[in-house]
Amino acid sequence: MKNTRIGIILFLTTFLIIGCGSDGSNENPVNTETEFNFFPPGFFVAGYREEFNFTGTRQRTDTNEQTDTFTNNSVIITQPEGVYNLTSVIPILDIGEIGFDDGTSTPVSVTENYTITDSDRRLIGSVTILFGITTTTTATSITAIPKTVKIGDSGEVGRYIDNFGSVIVISWDIEEAGNNQAQLRWTTSTLNAADNSTLAVREDISIIDINGNRLSKSIRVEFFNLTPNLLDNWVGTKVP
């Protein structure tokens, strides 16, 4: 359970908003000039809501042995405008209840704080509460997230430091998913600030339609600071 909880903390302090993989088919390929909205319509309007039911598994990367299973009922709700690090922001709250294979569970909340300007949307930091521990991240450099993207585009969201001294680097890219859909991936690398070694790499993958609606989610997290190294895979089903 110790490794489970350490890994879950790393998993949740590397952002929860973007997040399902395609089946590999390429029916009805997307024109490379087609523009996809990065975020769903109304995402930054107070009261916007999405809900996903996640199931997850953990395995050792050296033997592929499955060691744990998880569940999480995730609800994303856009909050009224607020202030974070002296900056006006739109907070996006993700709340859930993580269940472990031993029958225990714990509440979790993650709040991501975005700038309020529609034409210059940036992620400036987050607050995570899990197991009674609060983790905050503060931007050291950030880049505007585009409103629309095309197949093959990529970019960096920003670089952050948390209150425990880890460095967080976030980037994104978008690929063909078939059926006039795209795979939008949000990659978060957690680094040890002392030696720049990688602690964890997380990929949140959303299958989106042209309007940016998230049709499904999956999350893959590999941990490099545990013994043995571990791999988590989460699959989220959208609640109508």
DAQUI-V576600 format. One record per backbone hydrogen bond with DSSP energy under -1.0 kcal/mol. NH is the residue of the N-H (numbers start at 1). CO is the residue of the C=O. Records with the same first field share a line. If there is no record, write none. Layout:
# DAQUI-V576600
NH: CO + CO
This chain:
# DAQUI-V576600
5: 1
6: 2
7: 3
8: 4
9: 5
10: 6
11: 7
12: 8
13: 9
34: 31
36: 149
37: 210
38: 147
43: 40
45: 42
47: 78
48: 45
50: 76
52: 74
53: 237
54: 72
55: 235
56: 70
57: 233
58: 68
59: 231
60: 65
61: 229
64: 60
67: 58
68: 58
70: 56
71: 99
72: 54
74: 52
75: 95
76: 50
77: 93
78: 48
79: 91
82: 89
84: 87
87: 84
89: 82
90: 114
92: 112
93: 77
94: 110
95: 75
96: 108
98: 106
99: 71
100: 104
103: 100
106: 98
108: 96
109: 129
110: 94
111: 127
112: 92
113: 125
114: 90
115: 122
120: 117
124: 113
127: 111
128: 135
129: 109
130: 133
133: 130
135: 128
137: 126
138: 161
139: 124
140: 159
141: 159
143: 157
145: 121
149: 36
152: 174
153: 150
155: 172
157: 170
158: 170
159: 141
160: 168
161: 138
162: 166
163: 136
165: 162
167: 191
168: 160
169: 189
170: 158
171: 187
172: 155
173: 185
174: 153
175: 183
177: 181
179: 27
180: 28
181: 178
182: 208
183: 175
184: 206
185: 173
186: 204
187: 171
188: 202
189: 169
190: 200
191: 167
192: 197
196: 192
199: 190
200: 190
201: 222
202: 188
203: 220
204: 186
205: 19 + 218
206: 184
207: 216
208: 182
209: 213
212: 209
215: 207
217: 236
218: 19 + 205
219: 234
220: 203
221: 232
222: 201
223: 230
224: 199
231: 59
232: 221
233: 57
234: 219
235: 55
236: 217
237: 53
239: 51
